[in-house]
Amino acid sequence: MQCYDTTTTAPPKPRPSGTSYIPTLDGWRAIAIVAVMTCHGLDEQNPYAGPLGYAGVLLFFAISGFLITSRMLDEHELTGTLNLGKFYLRRAFRILPPALFFLLVSTVLGLLGVIPFNILNIAKALFFVRNYTYLDYADHSTWFSAHFWSLSVEEHFYLIWPTVLVLAGMKRARWVAPALATATIVWRGLDEHFEFVARTFHAPYLSDNWGRTDYLADVLLWGCTLAIWLGRRPWKLVLPKGTSTVVCWGLLGFIYVAFFTPYFPHSRNFVNLFMAMLVGCTVTDPGGLLGRILEWSPLRFIGRLSYSLYLWQQLFFHGAQAPRWFQQFPLNLVFIFAAACFSYYLVERPTVRLGHRFARPPKLGHPDDVRSPESGTAEMSVASPVGSEAGV
């Protein structure tokens, strides 16, 4: 896969010394969150709305699988082991405080009568089971926690994959990850046809539910697979000039066909893999045209805010309801970015730093990492949230 012919290749952009930060991923996060927000801002009858938002969420998942596995590979190479306790503690401090803050504000607004309120919907989001519960949009309060379906998928992934990686070991994980992704595709096809889960639990809404973790695990696992196969420094793989841009345009074209045309009814079985390939191609060729676009500073800034944007945008869009004054365009965009910045700078970053004090990562390279107390300075490189690491 490596090619070092200087006449046909462009050298990769230098990365900050001693960092595992991949700025290209911030650009992809920005693309993903813009797709989600555009979906929620479009009229519900617009045929592009649903597929566009869903594609954005799939992209978030591919990024999460790639990034989380890359971080664990870093830790294993630097320390010779994976400390699951510290990993889960860092994840908890990153994901939970912004999410809990959003749910708290939503509860207060609901109790004050500003938005529709149902404590059961808040509980479903709080315990990250939103993707296995019925989304009853006839109850208008459902809208304000509906987006927690994707956060539920992320949390289920964080709980399961690190343990699988530790049990399998790094060498076997090269084959375990793609095997599990393939098994997910087979299971999804069987369950769509026979409706095992819906029949077992007498829950028709679980039939053909493309928000279920067991239906979506492959997009995360393909990201994990690419992270393992590309290694800790994927940008050191030098591709022939222009390769990544051409491949990515081809992948995007296929994804468009899969979502918006009826010509290839089974093509969406490949979409999850191609989402991960989009990430992998640009990460291995950051000097390419698409890589340079994704590393554009405004995109990276939006990418850093993507988790907070994902949480708060739901409050300022109205779904099928009549819009309230704070959900009117373009004022709602101002509120979304204001709320996201407040959450990112006053909740997300401080709690991430707190988590790193309790469970210090083995290596710095993220803007939310903090140096040792004696240095008193923060890492200056730029990077991103979720789950966002998606953020979502």
N, C-alpha and C positions, 0 to 999 in steps of 0.2 A: 504493500500500500504506500510505502514511502518512496518519494521520488525527489532527488536532489539535483536535477539538471537545472543549472542556474539560467540557462537560456530560455527555459519554458516555465519557470516558476517565479512567483513573487515571494520575497522573504516575509515570514509572518511578523506581525507587529511585536515589538518587545513587550514583555510583561514585567511589572514591578518585581524587583528581586525579592525572593523569599515569599512570594504570594501565590495563592491558588485561585485568585480572583479571575473570572472570565467575563469581561465587560460585554461581550456579545450577548450573553444571556439577559442582561438588562434591556437591550434593545428588543429582544423577543418578548419579554414580559410586557414592555410598552405596547407592542403590537397586539398581544393577547388581551390586555385590559381595555384598549381602545375598541377592539372587536366586541367585547362584552358590553361596554357602555353604549356603543352604537346600536347594538341589538336592543337594549332596554330603552333607548331613546326613540327607536323607530316605532311606527304604528304597528300594533299587534297583527294586523292583516298583511303586512309586508312580507312577501315570501322569503326575503333574505334575512329577516330578523332572527328567527330561531336557529338556522344553520350557522349564521355568522357568530352568534354568541357561543354556541356549542363548540365550534371550531376553536374559539379563543380559549375556552376552558380546557380542551384537549391539549392545546399548546402549553398551557400552564402545567398540566400533568406531565408532559414529556420533559419539560424543564426540571420539574421536581425530581423525577426519577434520575435524570442525568446528574443534577447537582448534588443531591443527597448521597448518591453512590460515590461521586467524585470526592466529597468530603470524607467519607468513610475510608476510601482508598488512601487518601492523604494520611489519615490518622494511623492506619495500619502500617504504612511504610515508615512513618516517623517514629512510632512507638512499638511496632511489632504486634499490636493487639488492637481490639476494638472494645472500648469501654461503653457498654450499652447504657449503664446507669447515667453517665455523664451526657451521652447523646440524647437520651430522653429528657433529661433535665433542661438541656439547652433548647430542645424543640418546644418544651412546655413554656419556657419563658419567652420564646419567639412568637408562638402561635396563639397561646391562650389569652394573654393580657389584652391585646387589641380586640380580639373576638368578644371577650367578656365585657369590655368597655362598650362596644357597640350594642350588645344585648342589654346592658344596663341602661344606656341612653334610650334605647327603643322601649324598654319597659316603663321608664319614667314618662316618656312622651305618650305612651299608651294610657297610662294611669291618669295623665292630665287631659286626655281626650284629643290630643293633637293628631294621632294616627290610630287606626283600629288596633285593638289589643286582644290577645288570647294567650293566657299563660301557658297553655299546652303547646302552642307553637314555639314559644320561647324555650320550653323544656326540651323539645325535640332538637332544636338547634344547639342548646347547651350541652347535650349529651352526644352530639354528632351522630344522630340517627336520621337526619332529614332525608337522606337519599333512600331510606327504606320505609318511609311513612308517606301517607297520602297527602299530596299537595292540593288541597281543596281551595281553589281560587274564588269560589263563591263566598268563602270567608275572607274578607279583604285583609285581615291581619296576616294571612298566610304569606302574602307577597313580601313582607318586610323581613322574613327569615328564610324565604325559599332558597336564596343563594347559598345557604349553609349546606346544601346538598353536596356541593363540590368540596367544601371544607371537610365534610364528613369523609369523602373519598380520600382526601389527603391524610387525614388523621388515621384512617384504617391502614393506609400504606405505611405511615411512619411507625405504627405499632408492629406491623408484621414483617416488612422487608428487612430491617436491620437484624432481627433475630434469625431470619432465614440465611442471611449473608454470613453471620457468625457460625451457624451450624454447618453450612455447606463448605465454608472456607473459600479463600480467594480463588484458588485454582478451579475448584468445581463450580464456583459461581459463574464462571464464563459460560457454562453450559446450562446451569440450573435456571438462570434468568430467562434466556430465550425459550427453554423448555416450558417454564411456567407461563410465559406469554403465549406460546402456542396452545398450551392446555386451556388458557382462558378463551381463546378463539373457538376451540372445539366445544367447550362448555357453553359459551354464549349461543352458538348455533343450535346445540341440543336443547337448551332451555327455551330458546325462542320457539322451537318447534313443539316441544312436549310440555312446556310450562310447569316444570317440576316445582319450582319455588312457589309460584302463585297457587298451585293446587295444594301443596303441602301446608301452606299457612293460610289457605282460604282467603287470599288477598289478590283479587284480580288486578289491582293497580301495579302489582309487581311483575305482571306479564309484559314482556318487551319493554322493560324500564331501562332506558339507556343512561340512567343516573346511578345504577347500582354499582358498588365496588367490584363485585364479581364479574360484571360486564365490562368494566373499564380498566381492570388491572393490567391489561396488556400494554396500554399506552405508557404507563409508568414503568413497566418492566422492560419495554424496548429502550426507554431512556437509560435504565440501569445497565442494560446489555451494552449499549454504546459506550457508556462511561467506563465499563470494565475493559472492553476491547480496545478503546482508544488510549487508555492509561491516564496517568496523573497530569501530563502536560500535552493535551491533545493539539494545542496550537503549534507544537514542534513538528507535527506531521505536515510536510510541505507537499501540497497538491499542485498538479499542473495549473498554470495560470488560467483563471476563468472557469475552472471546473465546478467549483461550488455554486457559482451564480447560475450556470446553465442547469445543473442538477436541481437546484432549489426552484427555479422557474418551472421545471418539469414536474416536480413534486406538487407545487402549488396548483399547477394546471390540473393534475389528477385529482387533487382534493376538491377543487371547484367542481369538476365533473361528478365526483362522488356525492357531493352535497346538493347540487343544484340541477342535475339532469337525471332522467330516468333511464339512460342508455345502458348503464352497467349496474344492475341491481345489487350485485354482491361486492361492488368495489369498496364499500365502506369497511370491509374486513381488512383492507390494506391501509386505511386512513391513519389508524393509530400508529402503525409502524412508520409511515411517512412523516408524521408529526415529529417523531423522534429523529428521523433522518434529517429533517430540516435543521434541527438544533445541531446535530453532529457535523453536518457539512459546513456550516458557518463557523463553528468553533474550531475546526481544523484548518480553516482558511480565513482568518480574520483580516488578512490583507486584501481579500477580494472585494469586489464592488459592493456586494450585499453585506459583507462583514463590516466594511467601513460605514455603510449607512446605519447599521444596527448599533455601532459604537458612537454615533452622533450624540453629543452631549445632551440636547433636549430629550432625546429618546431614553437615554440612560437615566435621566432624572425621573421621568415618568415611570420607568421600570423600577426604580427604587421605591416609589410610592405605591407600586401596584397592589400590594396586599391591603394597605389602608384604603386605596381607591376602590378595590373590590368590595370591601366591607361596607363602605359608606355610600357608594353609588345607589345601592338598593333603596335607601331612605329617600332619595331625591328624584327617583323615577316612580311612575305611578302604575305601571302595568295596565290592567284592564279597568282601573278605577278612574273616576273623574279627578284630574290633577288638582292638588292644593296649591296655594300660592308659592310655596317653596319648591314645588315640582315643575314650575313653568320654565320653559326654555327662553333665554339662555341663563336665567338667574340660577337655575338648578346646577349648572356646571360650576358656577362660582362657589356655591355651597359645597359641592362635592370636593373640589380641590382644597377649599379651606378646611373642611372636616378631615380630609385625608392628611393634610400637612400637620394639623393639630395632633392627630392620632400618631403619625409617624415620628414626629420630633418630641412629643411629650409623653407618649405611651410606649410605642414600639421600640425605639432606640434605647431609651433608659432601661426598659425591662430586659432587652437582649444583653445589655452590658451587665446587668445584675446577674443574669443567668450565667454569663461567662466568668463572673467572679466566683460563683459557686462551683462551676464545672468548666474550667478554662479549656478552650480548644487547644489542640497540640500545636497549631500554627496560625499565625495571623494572616490577614489578607482580605478582610471584609471590613467595611467602614464601621460596622457595629462591634467589631472585635475591639478589645481594650488591651493596651500593653500592661506590663507588670506595674504594680503600684509605684515602684521607684522611678519609672520613666515619666509617668503622669501625662502621656500623650496618647492620642488615639491614632489608629491607622488612617492614613490619608487617602488610600485608594478608594475608588467608588464601586459600590456593588448594591445588592438588592435584598428584598425581603423574601417572603415566603419560600411559601407554598405555595410560597409562594414559594418562600423559596418556591411556592406558589404562591405562595400566596394565596394561591387558590388551589 
